[in-house]
Amino acid sequence: MSHAGESSIDARVRAVEQEYARRQTRLFVRFALIEGALLLLGAVLVFGFEVVDPDIGVWFLLGVALVGGFLLSMLLVRHVQARQTARARARGDNPLF
């Protein structure tokens, strides 16, 4: 779907950007569903069934949230690096120089 006056390089770069935007959206949705389910399960176990003392359970929930935040940051860094590499390849740049 190229526009008038657009080169094939611009069309390839646009296609790469659209693909990586879809991938990033899927990443966020999957991560939110998994992280939300883990936090909900943890909250139910800590506060609902009182498997662990709630004073200590809050720290477990905080730990899950911190690990999740770190994991999301690492996944986003990898995603951005892959997108930059794909854009460079779509433009025909040599990644070695």
C-alpha positions in Angstrom: 0.0 0.0 0.0 2.3 2.7 -1.2 1.4 6.3 -1.6 2.0 8.4 -4.7 5.6 9.5 -5.0 6.8 7.0 -2.4 9.8 4.8 -3.0 9.8 1.1 -2.2 12.2 1.7 0.6 9.6 4.0 2.3 7.0 1.3 1.9 9.2 -1.4 3.4 10.0 0.9 6.4 6.3 1.7 6.9 5.5 -2.1 6.7 8.2 -2.8 9.3 6.9 -0.1 11.6 3.3 -1.4 11.3 4.4 -4.9 12.1 6.4 -3.9 15.1 3.5 -1.7 16.3 1.3 -4.8 16.2 3.9 -6.9 18.0 4.3 -4.2 20.7 0.5 -4.1 21.2 0.4 -7.9 21.6 3.3 -7.8 24.0 1.6 -5.2 26.2 -1.7 -7.1 26.2 -0.2 -10.5 27.0 2.0 -9.0 29.7 -0.9 -7.2 31.3 -3.1 -10.3 31.3 -0.3 -12.5 32.8 0.9 -9.9 35.4 -2.7 -9.0 36.3 -3.6 -12.7 36.8 -0.5 -13.3 39.0 -1.2 -10.2 41.1 -4.9 -11.1 41.5 -4.0 -14.7 42.4 -1.5 -13.4 44.9 -3.9 -10.9 46.5 -6.6 -13.6 46.8 -4.1 -16.0 48.4 -2.8 -13.3 50.8 -5.9 -11.5 51.7 -8.7 -13.9 50.8 -7.4 -17.3 52.0 -4.8 -15.8 54.3 -2.2 -18.4 53.2 0.5 -15.9 54.4 0.2 -13.2 57.0 -1.1 -10.0 55.1 1.7 -7.9 56.6 4.2 -10.2 54.9 2.1 -11.0 51.9 2.2 -7.3 50.8 5.9 -7.7 50.4 5.4 -10.8 48.2 2.9 -8.8 46.0 5.4 -5.9 45.8 8.1 -8.4 44.8 5.9 -9.8 42.0 5.2 -6.3 40.8 8.9 -5.3 40.8 10.0 -8.5 39.0 7.2 -7.9 36.5 8.3 -4.3 35.9 11.9 -5.3 35.4 10.8 -8.1 33.0 8.6 -5.7 31.0 11.5 -3.2 30.8 13.8 -5.9 29.4 11.2 -7.1 26.9 10.7 -3.5 25.7 14.4 -3.0 25.3 14.7 -6.1 23.2 11.7 -5.1 21.1 13.1 -1.6 20.4 16.5 -3.1 19.4 14.8 -5.6 17.0 12.7 -2.8 15.5 15.7 -0.7 14.9 17.5 -3.6 13.2 14.5 -4.4 11.1 14.2 -0.7 10.0 17.9 -0.6 9.1 17.5 -3.8 7.0 14.4 -2.4 5.3 16.3 0.7 4.3 19.2 -1.5 3.1 21.7 -0.3 5.7 24.6 -2.6 6.5 24.4 -3.5 10.2 28.1 -4.1 10.4 29.1 -0.4 9.7 
